């Protein structure tokens, strides 16, 4: 499926992570911001830990097994 550290960006990636309860890590400019499970997403935002992260401003990394 996904390897630890793989960048995810497509709707199918986010949907897979929701369905299989795979956590993600969130970065902005190489700075760690958050880690958790995707609660929801749309074309502009990813919701993790009740916070909306702009898909154009943040990098989302798959963390299976975390």
Secondary structure, DSSP 4 states (H G I P E B T S, - for coil): ---TT-EE-SHHHHHHHHHTT--EEEEETTEEEEEE-EEEE-SSEEEETTEEEETTT-EEEE-TT-
